[in-house]
Amino acid sequence: MTVDCDACPLRKRACFDPMSDAELSFMKKFKVGELVVEPGTQILLEGSNSPQLFTALHGMGLRYKIGEQGARQVVNFVMPGDFVGLQAGVMKEMGHSVEATTAMTLCVFDRKELWTLFRNNPERGFDLAWLAAVEENFLGDALFAVGRRSATARVSWALLRLFIRLSSLGLVRGNSVRLPYKQQDLADALGLSLVHTNKTLAKLRDRQLAQWSDGRLSVASREELATVANVSLDEITPPVRPLI
């Protein structure tokens, strides 16, 4: 059974802007169904022209690009509440692929109705533009991290950012949260080899700053990890955002 927008569990999260009655009514018409996928499923493929747009309702995934020699660059990590497929909706094809890391449930929207959203509900259209701007800002931060930070600062920055994102979704328990990605995913996001990533994680563990094992991430002190990452908690904490 599909989840009605009235009962959407994500709407209860403080990290998302509340919807007006008019916005909720529109979203109930905009949503055409749900898609349930297994881990490893390709949701969107780079270069494809998908007829559908998605919001992650449950589960986690990856956005990534593949180079000519098969090297993979992870662009971002998909978490509940993330909207995917906008590139295909606006540019007619995807500039990156999206794959499910865990089992996922996705709200499905008809891409042809995207222009109806902009025309009849400009507030929702602005929300999409805002999300695209935030994604652009994140990619700038990620590029700076990859290009200008040490391996230790890079890994610290990434772990802290993931931890805070998951915390905003109410998924952190104490100082620990489920993080079902692989070290290779983190390495591919940060431009590091798997060996270098493993050694850097070991250093953070030995310093009792962060530990990631058996699919769980523990952070003893956000402030101390932020110091190692050379960032402030304010600049790395995500703002309250729209839910599409």
N, C-alpha and C positions, 0 to 999 in steps of 0.2 A: 504494500500500500504506500502511495506517495504521501509525503508530509505536506499538509496544507500550510500555506504561508502564515495563516493566523497562529499556527502552533509551531512555527519554526524555532528550534532550540537556539539558533544563533542570535535571534532577535533579543534574547534575554541577556546576552553578553554586553558588559559595559563598554567594550571596545568598539561597538558599532553604534552609529547614530540611530536614534529612534525614527521610525517611519510615521508619517502622517497617515490618516485614514485614506486619503486620496492616493498616496504612494502605495500603500498596502493593496488597495483595490486594483491598481494598475499592475502590480507585480503578480497578483493572482491570475490575471489574464495573460501576462507576458510569459509566465512559466507554462510549458507545454508537457512536462513530465519529469521523470527522473531516470538516471542511468546508474546502474550498479556494476562496478568492474572489479576484477581480481587484480592482485599485485602484478606488476609488470605489463599491464595493458597499455597500449598506445592510445591515448585519448585524442590527441591532436598530433599531426605529423608536419614537420617543416616542409613548406612548399605546397601544402594541401589547401583546398578551398572548402573548408567545412561549412555545412549548412546550419550548424548549431553552435551556440554559445553555452557556457557552463559556469555555475558557481559550485565550489566544493562544499558540500553539506557535511560529510563525514570523511575522515581519512586524509592521507597526505600523499604528495607526489613531487615530481621534479619538472622544471622547465630546463631544456638543454639544447645545444647545437652540436652537430657532428661535423668535423673538418674533413677535408679530402682524404687524409690518411687514416681516418677513423677515430682521431682524437676527439674526446668529448669535453665540452665546456658547459658546466652547469650554470645556468643563468640565474635561477632562483628556486626556492623551495615552496611548494604549494601546500597551503594549510587551510583548514576550514574557514569559509567566508571569502576566499580568494576567487576573483572573477577571471576566467580564462577563455581565450578565443577572440578577444577584441581585435587583435591584429587582422585575423581573417575577415572579421566583420567590416573593417574599415579599409584595409589594404588588399582585400580579395584573396590573400593567402597568408599562411602562417610563416613567421620569420624564425620560429623555433618549434621544437617538439614538446609535448607534455605527456608524461608517463606516470602511471599510478605506482607509488612505492608500497602502499598498503592497499587493502580492500578500500574502495571509495564509493561513496554515493554522491552523485552530482545532480543538481537542479539543471534542467535543460530548457533553453530558450531558443526560439526560432530566429535565426539571423535576419530573415527578411523583415522581422518586426522591429529591428534596431532603429530604423528611420522613423517608425511610428513613435518610438520612445522619445527621440529627439524632438519630433514635431509636436506631439500631444502632451508630453511631460518634460518640459525643459529642465525642471529641477533634477530629475533623474539623469537627464543628459549631462548636466553639469557634474553630477556625481561621477559619471563615467570619465569625464575629462579630468576630474580631480584624482581619481584612481590612477589614470595614465600618468599624470604629473608626478604622483608619489612614486610610481614604479620607475620613472625616469630618474628621480632624485636618488632612489636606492641604487640604481645601476651606476650612478656617478660615485656614490660611496664605495660600492663594491670594486669599481675600477681603481679608485684611489688605494683601497686596501691591498689589492693584488699588486699594484705597481709601486707603492711607496711604503708599505709596512713590512717589518720583518716577519718571518714565518710564525714566530710566537705571537706577535701582535695580530697577525692575520687570523690565526686559529682562534685566539681569544675573542676577537671581534665577532667572528662568525658564530661561535658557541654562545656568546652573550646575546647576540641578536636573536638567535633561534630561541634561546631560553626565555627572553623577554616577550617575544611574540607568542609563545605557547602560554606564558603566564597571563598575558592579556586575554587569552581565550579561556582562562580558568582551568587549564590542564595541569598546572604545576601543583604538586603536593609536597609541602615543606620546601626542601631545597632540591627536589628531584622531579623529573618529568620524562615521559616516554619519548624517545627520539629514535624512530625506526629506520634511520638512514644508515648507509655504510660509510666506512672511512674513505672509500674510493669516491663517494659522492662529494664529501667535503673536500678531498684533494682536487677533484675536477672543478669545484667551485672556486678554489683559491689559487689555482695555478701551481700546485705543489705535487711532488711525486707521492705515491702511497707510503713509501718508506719514510720520507721527510715528515709527512703528516703524522704517521705513527709515532715517530720519535718526539715530535712536538707535543702530541697529546700525553705522552709519557712524562715529559717535563712538567706539564701543567698538573698532572696527577701527583707527581712527586712533591710539587710545591703546594699541594692541597688546595689548588685554585679551582679545578674542574676535573671531573671524572666522567668518561663516557664509555660504558661497557654494557654488554648484554641488552642493548637497545634502550638504555636509560642514561640520561644526562643529569649529573648532580653538580650544582654550583654552590660552593660554600659561602662566598661573598660576592655579590654583584659588583660592589664598589671596588674590591681588590682586582677582580677580573677586568673591569673597565679601565683601571689604571694601567694594567699590562697591555691592554688593547689600545691605549692612548686615545680614549674617547671619554666623554662624559655620559652619565646615564640619561641625562635630559635629551641629548642629541640622538641617542640610539633607541629611545622609547617611542614606539609608534603612536601617532595621534589617533584619536577617535575617528573612525572612518565610516563611509557609507556601506551599506550592505545591499548588494544587487541580487 
